[in-house]
Amino acid sequence: MVAGASGLIGRALVASLRCDGVEVTRLVRRTASAPDEVEWLTDTRPLDPGVLAGADAVVGLNGASIGRMPWTAGYRSTLLWSRITPTRTLASAIHALGDDAPAFVSASAVGYYGSAPGRVLTENAPRGETFLADLCGEWEQAALAADGKTRVALLRTAPVVHPDGVLRPLIALTRLGLAGPIGRGTQAWPWISLVDEVRAIRHVIDAEIDGPVNLSGPVRATANDLGIALAVRMNRPFLFRAPAWTLRAVLGSAAADAVLLTDAHVVPAVLEATGFRFRHTTVDSAIAAVVPGQDAGRSDASSVSDRRIA
């Protein structure tokens, strides 16, 4: 059972599971139009727990994009509602199933840790003090309402290195020759490839992991590392610095500090301790997998979500 199946990660996860013959039902926030869809959250009615009965796992991936800036008061409310309401709804329905409840694998984000320069952030690190950290904390607490009846895993996902993920605005700037350091550029940026994101979610389900799990690449990368790797791949310059004060003025301090200027060396301690092996161990390899090189053809640029991911 997958909620949030229309997003980048959700589409790829559903495709991966179905390639391996796994039956997947999608919870959709509109009138169901296919046999594998169930309508929910279109009114105030709670989700019927019977919809989830018999599932091995429920994966909740709902959440409006944090990449839309600035974060106005209205959009902050959207960020909160789009995460907390679906998660509470799922947790309540799962809890109602009692001893027959499926595992709950609920999205969160590395934003949980805020900015922590010079620290190594495992799953045991404390929550940060930013708006995004508070948002992730509430998100996780909503999921833990299902705890006590079933296993609850919290997916603290890093920005996904994909043209429809963290690379979208960077590709546009790089193509125009306007790429360069963001702020200092030396701040640690957590990252993960879409392939490994999906494989990690499946690993969490199959290995019966519970609690927080950092879904981030194993090798530390800075904002400059990512930007330079993209510029080299696209054969474009990397020269034009975006000063921190400019980013804060244009995007708002909260969003700029929490997303672009944050310094967080997040390590996937739980994944590695449970035997997970990454396909893409460096941000360079993650970029090379989804961004065509200077002379690459269109076939190389096809979306990872359209391929088998397992």
RAVENQUI-V107628 format. One line per field, one symbol per residue. psi: psi as a letter, one per 20 degrees, with the letter a starting at -180 (. if undefined). A space follows every 50 residues. Layout:
BEGIN
psi = ???
END
This chain:
BEGIN
psi = pppkiirgggghggggghhjjppppppqlrppjqhjqpprkiaiqqpohh hipiqhqpoojqpqpiioqrnrgghhhggggiggghgggghghghiicij prqoopqbqiihibpmpiqpnaiiqrqajrghggghghghhghiiiqhhr ppponnprppnqhjchighhgggghikjqapochijqpoqrqqhghgghg ghggghjlqraqponqqippqrhhgggggggghjlrrnhopoqhhgghhg iqgggghhghiqoonpqmggghhjjppqhoiqhghgghhipqrgjqrhhi jqqhijrpo.
END
